Amino acid sequence: MISYSTNWMGPISLAWYRDRGLTYTATHVMEQDSKITDHKKGDVIKREEIAISYSAGRMDIRDDSKEGYDGWYEYSLAPMRSEDWNLFSTWLDDLETETLWTLDQILEEYQQDTGHVIRWWKEDEIDAVMYDGHLTSDSERWKRMKENAQ
């Protein structure tokens, strides 16, 4: 049988999110004194946070009918929403086939079996992001709010 699993590989850098406009500045009030900084309870701090989390990596494929590395394959997985990665990973853990399926076959079966459509990252596309704790789907409004925050 052939089994499939995901192998998460990123993105691990805040810069990836920043370069794509997927961060925002969040304001927090310290609930207690910090043990590692000079911030005290009640201090207001700002920090950069990720608006929408993405995951990418590869799909590991193992054919147990073959010896050693002869039965090892992999497919690259482009960035997708992390929620989608998690759902896909869970589903994929149970997938076993008798023949090697293409990535397209796997994705089609996943969508037919679960009814879920994976939301892949597309350059220059911001469909819904968080700004200061508020979800917005208006890209122009999001851009204005980001500019005002700087």
C-alpha positions in Angstrom: 0.0 0.0 0.0 1.0 3.6 -0.6 0.6 6.1 2.3 0.8 9.8 2.3 1.6 12.5 4.9 2.4 16.2 5.0 5.7 17.6 6.1 5.4 21.2 7.3 8.4 23.4 6.2 7.2 27.0 6.6 6.9 29.8 6.2 8.9 30.3 9.4 9.9 33.9 8.9 7.8 36.9 9.8 9.4 38.6 6.8 7.4 36.3 4.4 4.2 37.5 5.9 5.4 41.2 6.1 6.5 41.1 2.4 3.0 40.0 1.4 1.1 42.5 3.6 -0.1 39.9 6.0 0.9 41.5 9.3 -0.7 44.1 11.4 0.2 46.0 14.6 -1.7 44.8 17.6 -2.0 46.7 20.9 -1.9 44.8 24.2 -2.1 45.7 27.8 0.3 43.8 30.1 -1.6 41.8 32.6 1.4 41.2 34.8 5.0 42.3 35.1 7.3 40.7 32.5 10.0 38.5 33.8 12.2 39.0 30.7 11.7 42.7 29.7 11.2 45.9 31.6 7.4 46.0 30.8 5.2 46.3 33.9 1.5 45.4 34.5 -0.7 48.0 32.8 1.9 49.0 30.2 0.5 49.2 26.7 2.7 47.5 24.1 2.5 47.2 20.4 3.7 44.2 18.4 3.6 42.9 14.8 1.3 39.9 14.4 0.3 37.6 11.6 -3.1 38.3 10.2 -3.6 35.0 8.4 -1.4 32.0 8.9 -0.1 30.0 6.0 1.7 26.6 5.8 3.7 25.0 3.1 6.0 22.1 2.7 5.8 18.7 1.0 3.8 15.6 0.9 5.8 12.5 1.8 4.8 9.3 0.0 5.8 5.8 1.1 5.2 2.6 -1.0 5.6 -0.2 1.5 5.9 -2.8 -1.3 9.3 -1.5 -2.3 12.6 -1.7 -0.6 14.4 1.3 1.0 14.3 4.6 -0.8 12.9 3.0 -4.0 9.4 3.4 -2.5 9.9 7.0 -1.4 8.3 9.9 -3.3 7.4 13.5 -2.5 5.2 16.3 -3.9 5.8 20.0 -3.1 2.9 21.8 -1.4 2.6 25.5 -2.0 1.5 27.8 0.8 -2.1 27.4 1.8 -4.1 28.6 4.8 -2.9 26.9 7.9 -6.4 25.8 8.8 -6.6 24.1 5.4 -3.1 22.5 5.9 -4.3 21.0 9.2 -7.6 19.6 7.7 -5.7 18.3 4.6 -3.0 16.7 6.8 -5.5 14.9 9.0 -7.4 13.6 6.0 -4.2 12.6 4.2 -3.0 10.5 7.2 -5.8 8.1 6.5 -5.3 7.9 2.7 -3.9 4.7 1.3 -3.8 3.7 -2.3 -2.7 0.7 -4.3 -1.1 2.8 -7.0 0.7 6.1 -6.8 -1.7 9.0 -7.2 -0.8 12.3 -8.7 -1.1 15.4 -6.6 -4.1 16.5 -8.7 -5.8 13.2 -8.1 -5.2 13.5 -4.3 -6.5 17.1 -4.2 -9.6 16.2 -6.3 -10.3 13.2 -4.0 -9.8 15.4 -0.9 -12.3 18.0 -2.2 -14.9 15.3 -3.2 -14.5 13.5 0.1 -14.6 16.5 2.4 -16.3 19.2 0.3 -13.5 21.5 1.4 -11.6 23.7 -1.1 -8.0 24.5 -0.2 -7.3 28.2 -0.1 -3.8 28.5 -1.7 -1.7 31.7 -1.4 -1.9 33.8 -4.5 0.5 36.7 -4.9 -1.0 40.2 -4.6 -4.3 38.8 -3.2 -5.6 39.8 0.1 -9.1 38.5 0.5 -9.7 38.8 4.3 -7.3 40.0 6.9 -7.2 41.1 10.5 -6.5 44.7 11.5 -6.2 45.6 15.1 -8.5 42.7 16.0 -11.1 43.3 13.2 -11.7 41.1 10.2 -11.9 43.0 6.9 -12.4 41.7 3.4 -12.0 45.0 1.7 -8.5 45.1 0.3 -8.4 48.9 -0.2 -9.7 49.5 3.3 -7.0 47.1 4.6 -4.3 49.0 2.7 -5.5 52.3 4.1 -5.6 51.0 7.6 -2.0 49.6 7.3 -0.7 52.9 6.0 -2.4 54.8 8.9 -0.8 52.4 11.4 2.7 53.2 10.3 
